[in-house]
């Protein structure tokens, strides 16, 4: 089983914030792949589904959105991984990334929190060796403006890249579930910007079932 985590803050007041793009991405994956209904468990909202893998077979996925606010996200994720006896490499976290341009995406396993309170909490409860899908939201240009920037709704202009990015993440998610993060990144990139000459898919090792 794979644990799919979206980071964000709960409640309608925060729903459109840049900090909540992790929630948005997981919502789209759950919708697109026909997961079961959301329910409450582990101080979170959870939904279960089966992902059809590209090479055949299925992977059971538990989607989780912590309802503890961003800086305590690791509590619910830690509860879920402990209950299901999942190692960190079975956890994939979608989160906002200031250091990537809007609409860009990167996947990696491990690393630092980079000042992200949700990741810092995750690290405290799981250690650093989980998978991170970094969803670029851009930087306001001044560190003093970061708090207000992430805790503010996406602008109307952001819709030109935000909706395509979320759609592409959901479409390509079976590749990530199959353990091919490079192919996942490549497919999302091709779907959200003009292809570059000579761009080829690359094999990658990831959270296989």
Residue frames as a rotation matrix with the C-alpha (Angstrom) as fourth column:
UNK 1
0.573 0.820 0.000 0.00
0.820 -0.573 0.000 0.00
0.000 0.000 -1.000 0.00
UNK 2
-0.544 -0.676 0.497 1.08
0.679 -0.703 -0.213 3.53
0.493 0.221 0.841 -0.79
UNK 3
0.162 0.541 -0.825 0.24
0.848 -0.504 -0.164 6.48
-0.504 -0.673 -0.541 1.48
UNK 4
-0.293 -0.138 0.946 -0.52
0.759 -0.636 0.142 9.58
0.582 0.760 0.291 -0.59
UNK 5
-0.011 0.194 -0.981 -0.34
0.876 -0.471 -0.103 12.74
-0.482 -0.861 -0.165 1.52
UNK 6
0.107 0.059 0.992 -1.41
0.606 -0.795 -0.018 16.25
0.788 0.603 -0.121 0.58
UNK 7
-0.519 -0.329 -0.789 -0.19
0.838 -0.381 -0.392 19.11
-0.171 -0.864 0.473 2.77
UNK 8
-0.386 0.439 0.811 -2.36
0.210 -0.814 0.541 22.13
0.898 0.380 0.222 3.50
UNK 9
-0.974 0.184 0.132 -4.50
-0.188 -0.333 -0.924 23.82
-0.126 -0.925 0.359 6.11
UNK 10
-0.609 0.790 0.071 -8.07
0.790 0.597 0.141 22.59
0.069 0.142 -0.988 6.77
UNK 11
-0.088 0.723 -0.685 -11.19
0.565 -0.530 -0.632 24.69
-0.820 -0.443 -0.362 6.38
UNK 12
0.525 0.448 0.724 -12.82
0.848 -0.204 -0.489 26.82
-0.071 0.870 -0.487 3.72
UNK 13
0.892 -0.197 -0.407 -10.86
-0.112 -0.968 0.223 29.94
-0.438 -0.154 -0.886 4.71
UNK 14
-0.013 -1.000 -0.018 -7.64
-0.469 -0.010 0.883 28.29
-0.883 0.020 -0.469 3.51
UNK 15
0.469 0.290 0.834 -8.94
0.313 0.829 -0.464 26.24
-0.826 0.479 0.298 0.59
UNK 16
0.937 -0.012 0.350 -7.67
0.337 -0.234 -0.912 28.53
0.093 0.972 -0.215 -2.18
UNK 17
0.708 -0.697 -0.110 -4.31
-0.493 -0.601 0.629 29.41
-0.505 -0.391 -0.769 -0.60
UNK 18
0.369 -0.697 -0.615 -1.01
-0.744 0.175 -0.645 28.74
0.557 0.695 -0.454 -2.34
UNK 19
-0.515 -0.581 0.630 0.02
-0.854 0.408 -0.323 26.74
-0.069 -0.705 -0.706 0.75
UNK 20
0.038 0.676 0.736 -2.84
-0.489 0.655 -0.577 24.32
-0.872 -0.338 0.356 -0.03
UNK 21
0.117 -0.007 -0.993 -1.71
-0.987 0.114 -0.117 23.17
0.114 0.993 0.007 -3.47
UNK 22
-0.896 -0.442 -0.037 -0.84
-0.428 0.884 -0.188 19.80
0.116 -0.152 -0.981 -1.91
UNK 23
-0.433 0.846 0.310 -4.47
-0.044 0.324 -0.945 19.35
-0.900 -0.423 -0.103 -0.86
UNK 24
0.282 0.582 -0.763 -5.59
-0.757 -0.353 -0.549 20.42
-0.589 0.733 0.341 -4.35
UNK 25
-0.380 -0.522 -0.764 -3.35
-0.885 0.446 0.135 17.87
0.270 0.727 -0.631 -6.09
UNK 26
-0.984 0.028 0.178 -4.53
-0.049 0.909 -0.415 15.00
-0.173 -0.417 -0.892 -3.91
UNK 27
-0.146 0.985 -0.089 -8.16
-0.280 -0.127 -0.951 16.06
-0.949 -0.114 0.295 -4.34
UNK 28
0.217 0.204 -0.955 -7.72
-0.959 -0.139 -0.248 15.81
-0.183 0.969 0.165 -8.12
UNK 29
-0.748 -0.528 -0.403 -6.03
-0.581 0.814 0.010 12.40
0.322 0.242 -0.915 -7.92
UNK 30
-0.794 0.511 0.330 -8.81
0.026 0.570 -0.821 11.07
-0.607 -0.644 -0.465 -5.69
UNK 31
0.140 0.900 -0.412 -11.47
-0.495 -0.297 -0.816 12.44
-0.858 0.318 0.404 -8.04
UNK 32
0.020 -0.184 -0.983 -9.83
-1.000 0.004 -0.021 11.31
0.008 0.983 -0.184 -11.27
UNK 33
-0.714 -0.433 -0.551 -9.16
-0.465 0.881 -0.089 7.76
0.524 0.193 -0.830 -10.12
UNK 34
0.130 0.958 -0.256 -12.50
-0.411 0.287 0.865 7.13
0.902 -0.007 0.431 -8.43
UNK 35
-0.880 -0.447 -0.159 -11.40
-0.011 0.355 -0.935 6.70
0.475 -0.821 -0.317 -4.83
UNK 36
-0.125 0.824 -0.552 -13.97
0.889 0.341 0.307 5.98
0.441 -0.452 -0.775 -2.14
UNK 37
0.654 0.485 0.581 -15.55
0.238 -0.860 0.451 8.79
0.718 -0.157 -0.678 -0.12
UNK 38
-0.436 -0.759 0.484 -13.55
-0.222 -0.431 -0.875 10.93
0.872 -0.488 0.019 2.27
UNK 39
0.710 0.592 -0.382 -13.88
0.284 0.256 0.924 9.97
0.645 -0.764 0.014 5.93
UNK 40
0.457 -0.502 0.734 -12.21
-0.744 -0.668 0.006 10.99
0.487 -0.549 -0.679 9.19
UNK 41
0.929 -0.279 -0.241 -9.40
0.364 0.803 0.472 8.98
0.062 -0.526 0.848 10.75
UNK 42
0.092 -0.988 -0.125 -5.87
0.995 0.094 -0.013 9.61
0.024 -0.123 0.992 12.05
UNK 43
0.053 0.002 -0.999 -6.65
0.370 -0.929 0.018 13.30
-0.927 -0.371 -0.049 12.71
UNK 44
-0.831 -0.396 -0.390 -7.13
-0.256 -0.350 0.901 13.55
-0.494 0.849 0.190 8.96
UNK 45
0.476 0.832 -0.285 -9.43
-0.704 0.167 -0.690 13.06
-0.527 0.529 0.665 6.00
UNK 46
-0.643 -0.689 0.335 -8.72
-0.343 0.650 0.678 9.77
-0.685 0.320 -0.654 4.26
UNK 47
0.557 0.739 -0.379 -9.95
-0.734 0.224 -0.641 8.11
-0.389 0.635 0.667 1.07
UNK 48
-0.218 -0.618 0.755 -9.00
-0.163 0.786 0.596 4.72
-0.962 0.007 -0.272 -0.38
UNK 49
0.662 0.433 -0.612 -8.57
-0.663 -0.042 -0.747 3.68
-0.349 0.900 0.259 -3.97
UNK 50
0.301 -0.559 0.773 -6.94
0.454 0.797 0.399 1.27
-0.839 0.231 0.493 -6.39
UNK 51
0.252 -0.325 -0.911 -4.61
-0.721 -0.692 0.047 2.61
-0.646 0.645 -0.409 -9.08
UNK 52
0.918 0.019 0.395 -4.31
0.249 0.750 -0.613 0.69
-0.308 0.661 0.684 -12.35
UNK 53
0.158 -0.961 -0.229 -0.58
-0.119 -0.249 0.961 0.44
-0.980 -0.124 -0.153 -13.02
UNK 54
0.241 -0.062 -0.969 0.80
-0.906 -0.372 -0.201 0.98
-0.348 0.926 -0.146 -16.54
UNK 55
-0.621 -0.595 -0.510 2.37
-0.737 0.664 0.124 -2.49
0.265 0.453 -0.851 -16.77
UNK 56
-0.012 0.697 -0.717 -0.67
-0.063 0.715 0.697 -4.24
0.998 0.053 0.035 -15.33
UNK 57
-0.335 -0.021 -0.942 -1.92
0.857 0.409 -0.314 -4.96
0.392 -0.912 -0.119 -11.84
UNK 58
0.553 0.571 0.607 -3.08
0.178 -0.793 0.583 -2.47
0.814 -0.214 -0.540 -9.23
UNK 59
-0.697 -0.686 -0.209 -1.69
0.419 -0.153 -0.895 -0.59
0.583 -0.711 0.394 -6.27
UNK 60
0.410 0.801 -0.437 -3.80
0.847 -0.158 0.507 0.17
0.337 -0.578 -0.743 -3.20
UNK 61
-0.625 -0.575 0.528 -3.48
0.375 -0.815 -0.442 3.82
0.685 -0.078 0.725 -2.24
UNK 62
0.247 0.629 -0.737 -4.63
0.967 -0.208 0.147 5.60
-0.061 -0.749 -0.659 0.90
UNK 63
-0.197 -0.230 0.953 -4.99
0.391 -0.910 -0.139 9.35
0.899 0.345 0.269 0.35
UNK 64
0.175 0.164 -0.971 -4.59
0.984 -0.067 0.166 11.46
-0.038 -0.984 -0.173 3.49
UNK 65
-0.058 -0.145 0.988 -5.05
0.225 -0.966 -0.129 15.16
0.973 0.215 0.089 4.18
UNK 66
-0.621 -0.227 -0.750 -4.03
0.759 0.065 -0.648 16.14
0.196 -0.972 0.132 7.74
UNK 67
0.328 0.805 0.494 -6.63
0.456 -0.593 0.663 18.22
0.827 0.008 -0.562 9.56
UNK 68
0.425 -0.282 -0.860 -4.21
0.895 -0.012 0.447 19.40
-0.136 -0.959 0.247 12.24
UNK 69
0.934 -0.201 -0.295 -2.96
-0.260 -0.949 -0.178 22.53
-0.244 0.243 -0.939 10.40
UNK 70
0.741 -0.605 -0.291 0.26
-0.254 0.149 -0.956 22.59
0.621 0.783 -0.043 8.47
UNK 71
-0.054 -0.912 0.407 2.80
-0.815 -0.195 -0.546 22.76
0.577 -0.362 -0.732 11.29
UNK 72
-0.215 0.022 0.976 1.43
-0.765 0.617 -0.182 19.56
-0.607 -0.787 -0.115 12.90
UNK 73
0.374 0.445 -0.814 0.97
-0.906 0.362 -0.219 17.53
0.197 0.820 0.538 9.69
UNK 74
-0.467 -0.707 -0.530 3.39
-0.583 0.697 -0.417 14.84
0.665 0.114 -0.738 10.80
UNK 75
-0.601 0.286 0.746 1.15
-0.670 0.329 -0.666 13.75
-0.435 -0.900 -0.006 13.66
UNK 76
0.465 0.879 0.106 -1.57
-0.642 0.417 -0.643 12.27
-0.609 0.230 0.759 11.46
UNK 77
0.477 -0.364 -0.800 0.90
-0.698 0.397 -0.597 10.87
0.535 0.842 -0.065 8.93
UNK 78
-0.640 -0.746 0.181 2.85
-0.676 0.436 -0.593 9.24
0.364 -0.503 -0.784 11.74
UNK 79
-0.229 0.661 0.715 -0.35
-0.674 0.422 -0.606 7.73
-0.702 -0.621 0.349 13.15
UNK 80
0.731 0.577 -0.364 -1.27
-0.643 0.405 -0.650 6.26
-0.228 0.710 0.667 9.74
UNK 81
0.159 -0.746 -0.646 2.18
-0.666 0.402 -0.628 4.86
0.729 0.530 -0.433 8.96
UNK 82
-0.702 -0.399 0.589 2.38
-0.712 0.407 -0.572 3.33
-0.012 -0.821 -0.570 12.42
UNK 83
0.115 0.856 0.505 -1.02
-0.676 0.440 -0.592 1.69
-0.728 -0.273 0.629 12.12
UNK 84
0.921 0.292 -0.256 -0.35
-0.377 0.513 -0.771 0.21
-0.094 0.807 0.583 8.67
UNK 85
0.444 -0.838 0.317 3.35
0.194 0.435 0.880 -0.48
-0.875 -0.329 0.355 9.42
UNK 86
0.887 -0.107 0.450 4.50
0.431 -0.163 -0.888 1.51
0.168 0.981 -0.099 6.40
UNK 87
-0.053 -0.959 -0.277 8.12
0.873 -0.180 0.453 2.51
-0.484 -0.218 0.847 5.92
UNK 88
0.010 0.052 -0.999 8.89
-0.026 -0.998 -0.053 6.10
-1.000 0.027 -0.009 4.83
UNK 89
-0.882 -0.403 -0.243 9.59
-0.240 -0.059 0.969 4.97
-0.405 0.913 -0.044 1.25
UNK 90
-0.579 0.772 0.262 5.88
0.809 0.504 0.302 4.05
0.101 0.387 -0.917 0.99
UNK 91
0.258 0.616 -0.744 4.86
0.652 -0.679 -0.336 7.67
-0.712 -0.399 -0.577 1.67
UNK 92
-0.499 -0.316 0.807 4.47
0.823 -0.465 0.326 10.25
0.272 0.827 0.492 -1.13
UNK 93
-0.008 0.424 -0.906 3.84
0.691 -0.653 -0.311 13.86
-0.723 -0.628 -0.288 -0.09
UNK 94
-0.018 0.089 0.996 2.54
0.844 -0.532 0.063 16.60
0.536 0.842 -0.066 -2.41
UNK 95
0.284 0.066 -0.957 3.44
0.770 -0.610 0.186 20.08
-0.572 -0.789 -0.224 -1.17
UNK 96
0.985 0.076 0.152 4.01
0.146 -0.837 -0.527 23.69
0.087 0.542 -0.836 -2.25
UNK 97
0.189 -0.981 -0.045 7.54
0.926 0.163 0.342 24.74
-0.328 -0.106 0.939 -3.17
UNK 98
0.761 0.077 -0.644 8.65
0.068 -0.997 -0.040 28.38
-0.646 -0.013 -0.764 -3.12
UNK 99
-0.077 -0.953 -0.293 11.96
-0.391 -0.241 0.888 27.64
-0.917 0.183 -0.354 -4.83
UNK 100
-0.625 -0.029 0.780 10.36
0.658 0.518 0.546 26.34
-0.420 0.855 -0.304 -8.03
UNK 101
-0.933 0.296 -0.204 8.76
-0.359 -0.802 0.478 28.53
-0.022 0.519 0.854 -10.67
UNK 102
-0.147 0.964 0.221 4.95
-0.663 0.069 -0.745 28.39
-0.734 -0.256 0.629 -10.82
UNK 103
0.710 0.569 -0.414 3.79
-0.692 0.454 -0.562 25.23
-0.132 0.685 0.716 -12.56
UNK 104
-0.123 -0.822 -0.556 7.12
-0.702 0.468 -0.537 23.42
0.702 0.324 -0.634 -12.29
UNK 105
0.854 0.415 0.315 7.35
-0.519 0.629 0.579 20.06
0.041 -0.658 0.752 -10.52
UNK 106
-0.249 -0.912 -0.326 10.13
-0.707 0.401 -0.582 17.94
0.662 0.086 -0.745 -9.07
UNK 107
0.890 0.449 -0.077 10.12
-0.294 0.695 0.656 14.58
0.348 -0.562 0.750 -7.27
UNK 108
-0.219 -0.965 -0.142 12.78
-0.474 0.233 -0.849 13.38
0.853 -0.119 -0.509 -4.88
UNK 109
0.668 0.322 -0.671 13.21
0.384 0.623 0.681 11.11
0.637 -0.713 0.293 -1.91
UNK 110
0.199 -0.570 -0.797 14.64
0.967 -0.021 0.256 12.60
-0.162 -0.821 0.547 1.26
UNK 111
-0.273 -0.357 0.893 16.15
0.494 -0.849 -0.188 16.02
0.825 0.390 0.408 1.75
UNK 112
-0.916 -0.121 -0.383 15.64
0.394 -0.459 -0.797 18.89
-0.080 -0.880 0.468 4.12
UNK 113
-0.016 0.973 -0.231 12.49
0.873 -0.099 -0.477 20.78
-0.487 -0.209 -0.848 5.08
UNK 114
-0.591 -0.316 0.743 13.70
0.719 -0.624 0.307 24.01
0.366 0.715 0.596 3.47
UNK 115
-0.981 0.189 0.048 11.74
-0.188 -0.855 -0.484 26.12
-0.051 -0.484 0.874 5.95
UNK 116
-0.308 0.916 -0.259 8.46
-0.441 0.104 0.892 24.34
0.843 0.388 0.372 5.15
UNK 117
-0.420 0.145 0.896 6.58
-0.905 -0.001 -0.424 23.76
-0.061 -0.989 0.132 8.43
UNK 118
0.694 0.720 -0.005 4.63
-0.715 0.689 -0.121 20.79
-0.084 0.087 0.993 7.08
UNK 119
0.524 -0.593 -0.611 7.80
-0.099 0.671 -0.735 19.00
0.846 0.446 0.293 5.98
UNK 120
-0.473 -0.705 0.529 9.51
-0.607 -0.174 -0.775 19.86
0.638 -0.688 -0.346 9.26
UNK 121
0.042 0.593 0.804 6.68
-0.948 0.278 -0.155 18.16
-0.316 -0.756 0.573 11.14
UNK 122
0.878 0.239 -0.416 6.80
-0.407 0.829 -0.383 15.18
0.253 0.506 0.825 8.78
UNK 123
0.051 -0.959 -0.277 10.55
-0.280 0.253 -0.926 14.83
0.959 0.125 -0.256 9.35
UNK 124
-0.443 -0.206 0.873 10.02
-0.871 -0.130 -0.473 14.87
0.210 -0.970 -0.122 13.12
UNK 125
0.280 0.688 0.670 7.56
-0.782 0.568 -0.256 11.95
-0.556 -0.452 0.697 12.95
UNK 126
0.978 0.175 0.110 8.90
-0.071 0.784 -0.617 9.92
-0.194 0.596 0.779 10.00
UNK 127
-0.074 -0.993 0.087 12.48
0.380 0.052 0.923 10.96
-0.922 0.102 0.374 9.42
UNK 128
-0.130 -0.042 -0.991 13.43
-0.575 -0.811 0.110 12.45
-0.808 0.584 0.082 6.03
UNK 129
-0.863 -0.498 0.088 13.31
-0.238 0.552 0.799 9.37
-0.447 0.668 -0.595 3.78
UNK 130
0.077 0.919 0.386 9.85
0.486 0.303 -0.820 9.77
-0.871 0.251 -0.423 2.26
UNK 131
-0.475 -0.171 0.863 9.02
0.879 -0.136 0.456 10.88
0.039 0.976 0.215 -1.29
UNK 132
-0.180 0.366 -0.913 8.26
0.253 -0.879 -0.403 14.54
-0.951 -0.304 0.065 -1.94
UNK 133
-0.070 0.228 0.971 6.44
0.986 -0.132 0.102 15.93
0.152 0.965 -0.215 -4.97
UNK 134
-0.479 -0.244 -0.843 7.42
0.488 -0.872 -0.024 19.60
-0.730 -0.423 0.537 -5.00
UNK 135
0.227 0.685 0.692 4.80
0.973 -0.192 -0.129 21.77
0.045 0.702 -0.710 -6.70
UNK 136
-0.729 -0.683 0.032 6.24
0.683 -0.730 -0.020 25.14
0.037 0.008 0.999 -7.68
UNK 137
0.471 0.868 -0.159 4.33
0.874 -0.484 -0.053 28.24
-0.123 -0.114 -0.986 -6.61
UNK 138
0.178 -0.491 0.853 7.13
0.438 -0.736 -0.516 30.76
0.881 0.466 0.084 -7.14
UNK 139
-0.256 -0.388 -0.885 8.67
0.962 -0.190 -0.195 33.16
-0.092 -0.902 0.422 -4.61
UNK 140
0.774 0.630 -0.057 7.43
0.625 -0.776 -0.092 36.67
-0.102 0.036 -0.994 -3.78
UNK 141
0.425 -0.694 0.581 11.01
0.370 -0.453 -0.811 37.94
0.826 0.560 0.065 -3.99
UNK 142
-0.288 -0.459 0.841 11.47
-0.630 -0.571 -0.527 38.97
0.721 -0.681 -0.125 -0.37
UNK 143
-0.712 -0.052 -0.700 11.67
0.346 0.842 -0.415 36.59
0.611 -0.537 -0.581 2.61
UNK 144
-0.933 0.344 -0.103 9.57
-0.078 -0.473 -0.878 39.02
-0.351 -0.811 0.468 4.65
UNK 145
-0.339 0.841 -0.422 6.68
-0.938 -0.337 0.082 38.57
-0.073 0.424 0.903 2.19
UNK 146
-0.830 -0.081 -0.551 6.64
-0.269 0.925 0.269 34.76
0.488 0.371 -0.790 2.22
UNK 147
-0.859 0.511 -0.040 4.11
0.296 0.431 -0.853 34.27
-0.418 -0.744 -0.521 5.03
UNK 148
-0.155 0.842 -0.517 1.51
-0.380 -0.534 -0.756 36.50
-0.912 0.079 0.402 3.42
UNK 149
-0.393 -0.078 -0.916 2.24
-0.920 0.037 0.391 35.05
0.003 0.996 -0.087 -0.02
UNK 150
-0.913 0.010 -0.407 1.66
-0.058 0.986 0.153 31.39
0.403 0.164 -0.900 0.85
UNK 151
-0.604 0.738 -0.302 -1.36
0.661 0.251 -0.708 32.20
-0.446 -0.627 -0.639 3.04
UNK 152
-0.310 0.521 -0.795 -3.15
-0.539 -0.785 -0.304 33.99
-0.783 0.334 0.524 0.22
UNK 153
0.563 0.623 0.543 -5.38
0.112 0.594 -0.797 32.72
-0.819 0.509 0.265 -2.56
UNK 154
-0.460 -0.583 0.670 -3.92
0.744 0.159 0.649 31.97
-0.484 0.797 0.361 -5.96
UNK 155
-0.496 0.244 -0.834 -4.46
-0.374 -0.926 -0.049 34.89
-0.784 0.287 0.550 -8.32
UNK 156
0.643 0.766 0.007 -6.72
-0.260 0.227 -0.939 34.69
-0.720 0.602 0.344 -11.37
UNK 157
0.405 -0.577 -0.709 -3.62
-0.903 -0.134 -0.408 34.70
0.141 0.806 -0.575 -13.57
UNK 158
-0.529 -0.646 0.549 -2.38
-0.751 0.659 0.052 31.55
-0.395 -0.385 -0.834 -11.80
UNK 159
0.360 0.770 0.526 -5.29
-0.366 0.636 -0.680 29.59
-0.858 0.052 0.511 -13.27
UNK 160
0.637 -0.122 -0.761 -3.42
-0.766 0.017 -0.643 29.38
0.091 0.992 -0.083 -16.59
UNK 161
-0.315 -0.819 -0.479 -0.86
-0.634 0.558 -0.536 26.99
0.706 0.135 -0.695 -15.07
UNK 162
-0.581 0.055 0.812 -2.54
-0.765 0.301 -0.569 25.68
-0.276 -0.952 -0.133 -11.90
UNK 163
0.459 0.856 0.238 -5.41
-0.686 0.512 -0.517 23.72
-0.564 0.075 0.822 -13.47
UNK 164
0.633 -0.267 -0.727 -3.18
-0.544 0.515 -0.662 22.07
0.551 0.815 0.181 -16.12
UNK 165
-0.477 -0.868 0.139 -0.62
-0.693 0.274 -0.667 21.11
0.540 -0.414 -0.732 -13.45
UNK 166
-0.353 0.418 0.837 -3.22
-0.751 0.407 -0.520 19.49
-0.558 -0.812 0.171 -11.20
UNK 167
0.727 0.651 -0.218 -4.75
-0.631 0.509 -0.586 17.64
-0.270 0.563 0.781 -14.15
UNK 168
0.325 -0.698 -0.638 -1.36
-0.594 0.375 -0.712 16.40
0.736 0.610 -0.293 -15.31
UNK 169
-0.609 -0.528 0.592 -0.44
-0.786 0.303 -0.539 15.19
0.105 -0.793 -0.600 -11.81
UNK 170
0.091 0.743 0.663 -3.63
-0.658 0.545 -0.520 13.14
-0.748 -0.388 0.539 -11.65
UNK 171
0.819 0.225 -0.528 -3.19
-0.570 0.425 -0.703 11.74
0.066 0.877 0.476 -15.17
UNK 172
0.144 -0.892 -0.428 0.43
-0.516 0.301 -0.802 10.74
0.844 0.337 -0.417 -14.56
UNK 173
0.169 -0.092 0.981 0.00
-0.985 0.025 0.172 9.46
-0.040 -0.995 -0.086 -10.99
UNK 174
0.971 0.190 0.147 -0.09
-0.191 0.982 -0.008 5.75
-0.146 -0.020 0.989 -12.01
UNK 175
0.487 -0.867 -0.104 3.55
0.096 0.171 -0.981 6.13
0.868 0.467 0.167 -13.11
UNK 176
-0.202 -0.529 0.824 4.49
-0.778 -0.424 -0.463 7.43
0.594 -0.735 -0.326 -9.67
UNK 177
0.484 0.475 0.735 2.55
-0.827 0.524 0.205 4.61
-0.287 -0.707 0.646 -7.99
UNK 178
0.983 -0.115 -0.145 4.40
0.030 0.873 -0.486 2.14
0.183 0.473 0.862 -10.23
UNK 179
0.566 -0.810 -0.152 7.79
0.405 0.113 0.907 3.37
-0.718 -0.575 0.392 -9.02
UNK 180
-0.075 -0.568 0.819 8.81
0.994 -0.112 0.014 5.53
0.084 0.815 0.573 -11.98
UNK 181
0.329 0.243 -0.912 9.23
0.549 -0.836 -0.025 9.09
-0.768 -0.493 -0.409 -10.64
UNK 182
-0.663 -0.633 -0.400 11.30
0.024 -0.551 0.834 10.23
-0.748 0.543 0.381 -13.63
UNK 183
-0.786 0.454 0.420 8.61
0.562 0.244 0.790 9.09
0.256 0.857 -0.447 -16.06
UNK 184
0.216 0.864 -0.455 6.00
0.962 -0.269 -0.054 10.80
-0.169 -0.426 -0.889 -13.88
UNK 185
-0.009 -0.303 -0.953 7.93
0.233 -0.927 0.292 14.08
-0.972 -0.220 0.079 -13.96
UNK 186
-0.912 -0.406 0.052 8.49
0.116 -0.135 0.984 13.77
-0.393 0.904 0.171 -17.69
UNK 187
-0.444 0.823 0.355 4.81
0.851 0.264 0.455 13.17
0.281 0.504 -0.817 -18.43
UNK 188
0.394 0.573 -0.719 3.73
0.774 -0.628 -0.076 16.12
-0.495 -0.526 -0.691 -16.27
UNK 189
-0.337 -0.619 -0.710 6.31
0.082 -0.770 0.632 18.38
-0.938 0.155 0.310 -17.92
UNK 190
-0.945 -0.028 0.327 5.21
0.322 0.109 0.940 17.39
-0.062 0.994 -0.094 -21.41
UNK 191
-0.140 0.987 0.078 1.58
0.962 0.117 0.248 18.00
0.236 0.110 -0.965 -20.50
UNK 192
0.566 0.398 -0.722 2.16
0.686 -0.713 0.144 21.45
-0.458 -0.577 -0.676 -19.01
UNK 193
0.251 -0.479 -0.841 4.65
-0.409 -0.840 0.356 23.03
-0.877 0.255 -0.407 -21.41
UNK 194
0.773 0.014 -0.634 5.78
-0.628 0.162 -0.761 22.67
0.092 0.987 0.134 -25.03
UNK 195
0.852 -0.466 0.240 8.01
0.359 0.852 0.381 19.61
-0.382 -0.239 0.893 -25.44
UNK 196
0.331 -0.838 -0.434 11.73
-0.689 -0.529 0.496 20.17
-0.645 0.135 -0.752 -25.92
UNK 197
0.582 -0.172 -0.795 13.50
-0.688 0.417 -0.594 18.64
0.434 0.892 0.125 -28.87
UNK 198
-0.211 -0.733 -0.646 14.96
-0.297 0.678 -0.672 15.26
0.931 0.050 -0.361 -28.05
UNK 199
-0.321 0.133 0.938 13.23
-0.947 -0.056 -0.316 14.95
0.011 -0.990 0.144 -24.67
UNK 200
-0.236 0.185 -0.954 12.97
-0.249 0.937 0.244 11.29
0.939 0.295 -0.175 -23.74
UNK 201
0.800 0.510 0.314 11.46
-0.475 0.219 0.853 9.37
0.366 -0.832 0.418 -20.87
UNK 202
-0.384 -0.922 -0.049 13.87
-0.624 0.299 -0.722 7.99
0.680 -0.247 -0.690 -18.32
UNK 203
0.264 0.408 -0.874 13.47
0.358 0.800 0.482 4.95
0.896 -0.440 0.065 -16.13
UNK 204
-0.315 -0.361 0.878 13.37
-0.679 -0.561 -0.474 5.70
0.663 -0.745 -0.068 -12.41
UNK 205
-0.494 0.132 -0.859 13.13
0.528 0.831 -0.176 3.76
0.691 -0.541 -0.480 -9.20
UNK 206
-0.532 0.384 0.754 10.44
-0.623 -0.782 -0.041 4.78
0.574 -0.491 0.655 -6.75
UNK 207
-0.541 0.355 0.762 7.74
-0.730 0.251 -0.635 3.56
-0.417 -0.900 0.123 -4.40
UNK 208
-0.514 0.319 -0.796 6.87
-0.539 0.602 0.589 0.30
0.667 0.732 -0.138 -6.11
UNK 209
0.410 0.784 0.466 4.27
-0.892 0.239 0.384 -2.08
0.190 -0.573 0.797 -4.72
